[in-house]
Amino acid sequence: MKSDTKRDIWRMVHAERAALVEDLARLEPEQWDTPSLCAGWTVHDVAAHLVDTALTTRTGFVAGLVRARFDFDLQNRRGVERRRGDSPEETLARLRRVVSRTSTPPASLDTRLVEEVVHGEDIRRAVGLERVYPQEAVVRALRLQVRTPASFGGAKEMVAAVRLTATDAGLSIGEGPEAAGPALSLLLAVSGRRVALGELDGPGVAALTEPAA
């Protein structure tokens, strides 16, 4: 990956972090307890998770995974517990401090965009906020999700026989029955957010509701 591309991706990541900080600052304290679109997590939990992932380094990720006996869910839960403040204000301050960080686990840098966009929607949709995301950020995140195996949080198996068409981005991925709609809705759907399925059309949508083989 060229250095310019890295800088461009980090620029988008930092912009998404800053935008989410701004949105979270508008919430009432009780809204932080709202269940998010991320199953089992509140808005507060998702914010804490984003603090944790922003602070994650390559060596730290591996060490944490070993301590969690290679259980990704357990590792994530421990990260939330570690970074969740005693109040929304404390967690928001922590998130604000990591906006410009450039540390990352040992994975494609585009995973940082998946984190910020998908979890950003986990929060915003739960509390009735909207954001117009840069198309490049959403498309890069979508492309990564559909080539990443489910064992690593992606949707490679799910979309193996589906053609995804982003109607707002001139993008088509895969072969088979079509599932068409906005790139953001496709990204959410392949990331397990069933609420986005109603924003898609076509015979391929049904395949996105089925567990990966």
Secondary structure in CASP SS format (residue, H / E / C, confidence):
PFRMAT SS
TARGET T0000
AUTHOR 0000-0000-0000
METHOD secondary structure of the structure
MODEL  1
M C 1.00
K C 1.00
S H 1.00
D H 1.00
T H 1.00
K H 1.00
R H 1.00
D H 1.00
I H 1.00
W H 1.00
R H 1.00
M H 1.00
V H 1.00
H H 1.00
A H 1.00
E H 1.00
R H 1.00
A H 1.00
A H 1.00
L H 1.00
V H 1.00
E H 1.00
D H 1.00
L H 1.00
A C 1.00
R C 1.00
L C 1.00
E C 1.00
P H 1.00
E H 1.00
Q H 1.00
W H 1.00
D H 1.00
T C 1.00
P E 1.00
S C 1.00
L C 1.00
C C 1.00
A C 1.00
G C 1.00
W C 1.00
T E 1.00
V H 1.00
H H 1.00
D H 1.00
V H 1.00
A H 1.00
A H 1.00
H H 1.00
L H 1.00
V H 1.00
D H 1.00
T H 1.00
A H 1.00
L H 1.00
T C 1.00
T C 1.00
R H 1.00
T H 1.00
G H 1.00
F H 1.00
V H 1.00
A H 1.00
G H 1.00
L H 1.00
V H 1.00
R H 1.00
A C 1.00
R C 1.00
F C 1.00
D C 1.00
F H 1.00
D H 1.00
L H 1.00
Q H 1.00
N H 1.00
R H 1.00
R H 1.00
G H 1.00
V H 1.00
E H 1.00
R H 1.00
R H 1.00
R C 1.00
G C 1.00
D C 1.00
S C 1.00
P H 1.00
E H 1.00
E H 1.00
T H 1.00
L H 1.00
A H 1.00
R H 1.00
L H 1.00
R H 1.00
R H 1.00
V C 1.00
V C 1.00
S C 1.00
R C 1.00
T C 1.00
S C 1.00
T C 1.00
P C 1.00
P C 1.00
A C 1.00
S C 1.00
L C 1.00
D C 1.00
T H 1.00
R H 1.00
L H 1.00
V H 1.00
E H 1.00
E H 1.00
V H 1.00
V H 1.00
H H 1.00
G H 1.00
E H 1.00
D H 1.00
I H 1.00
R H 1.00
R H 1.00
A H 1.00
V H 1.00
G C 1.00
L C 1.00
E C 1.00
R C 1.00
V C 1.00
Y C 1.00
P C 1.00
Q H 1.00
E H 1.00
A H 1.00
V H 1.00
V H 1.00
R H 1.00
A H 1.00
L H 1.00
R H 1.00
L H 1.00
Q H 1.00
V H 1.00
R H 1.00
T C 1.00
P C 1.00
A H 1.00
S H 1.00
F H 1.00
G C 1.00
G C 1.00
A C 1.00
K C 1.00
E C 1.00
M C 1.00
V C 1.00
A C 1.00
A C 1.00
V C 1.00
R E 1.00
L E 1.00
T E 1.00
A E 1.00
T C 1.00
D C 1.00
A C 1.00
G C 1.00
L E 1.00
S E 1.00
I E 1.00
G C 1.00
E C 1.00
G C 1.00
P C 1.00
E E 1.00
A E 1.00
A E 1.00
G E 1.00
P C 1.00
A H 1.00
L H 1.00
S H 1.00
L H 1.00
L H 1.00
L H 1.00
A H 1.00
V H 1.00
S C 1.00
G C 1.00
R C 1.00
R H 1.00
V H 1.00
A H 1.00
L H 1.00
G H 1.00
E H 1.00
L C 1.00
D E 1.00
G C 1.00
P H 1.00
G H 1.00
V H 1.00
A H 1.00
A H 1.00
L H 1.00
T H 1.00
E C 1.00
P C 1.00
A C 1.00
A C 1.00
END
